[in-house]
Amino acid sequence: MPDYTLYCAPDTYAMGAHAVLEEAGADYAVHWVHLFSDNPDPDFLAASPHCRTPALKGPDGTVFETGAVALYVAEGHPKAGLVIPPGDPRRGTFLQWFHYLASTLQPDVIIQYHPEFYHSEPDRQAALKAASMQRLKGVYQTLERALEGGPFFFGSQPTVPDYILALQTVWDVIFPEGDITAYPNISRHRAAICARPAVQRIRAAHEAEYTRRRQAPASK
């Protein structure tokens, strides 16, 4: 029996945590779930009270939220080198970017996909997305400067924030005009993370599950 079970939906924010599990060499299984279901998987619901992915079941119980899952796994597998540890002078910067991605980048990314979470009227949804994209431009400028020495936040060694960032920037729709190339450092960062074998494996798994769902016959 694997040490961990990752509750995951394909091609979602959960890919960042999934990549950390794979990169860390953790013993895990993926339990694919459906989001926005009227009848959520009871085990998934027990692990994630808002039915959002990812959630993780492990030897210490359950953990939900991408950042929490990724950091929990990375700290449990220190040999993978995915964390700047306490005592390292870079620790504060590590925590800064870790929380920045969750509290500043991710909320506006969600708005680009799900403005209906906030407004039911189409015109207000469009206005919200436009305002969100304006905020995202400032976020990308900040990240572009942070990655100047790259390819990763801390030079040549990727850490948890790199996976959390790159597995969002794979979605071109979150950039102005749907084009990442206006941000060469972020583009280089994405390419470097996506070239890693562990990331290629998890992206292939997500694509396979996404394709399987698209091809599955509709239930009656």
Buried (B, 14 or more C-beta within 10 A) or exposed (E): EEBBBBBBBBBBBBBBBBBBBBBBEBEBEBBBBEEEEEEBBEBBBEBBEEBBBBBBBBEEEBBBBBBBBBBBBBBBBEEBBBBBEEEEEBEEBBBBBBEBBBEBBBEBBBBBBEBEEEBEEEEEBEEBBEEBBEBBBEBBEBBBEBBEEBBBBBEEEBBBBBBBBBBBBBBEEBBEEEEBEBBEBBBBBBEBBBEBEBBEBBBEBBEEBBEEEEEEEEEE
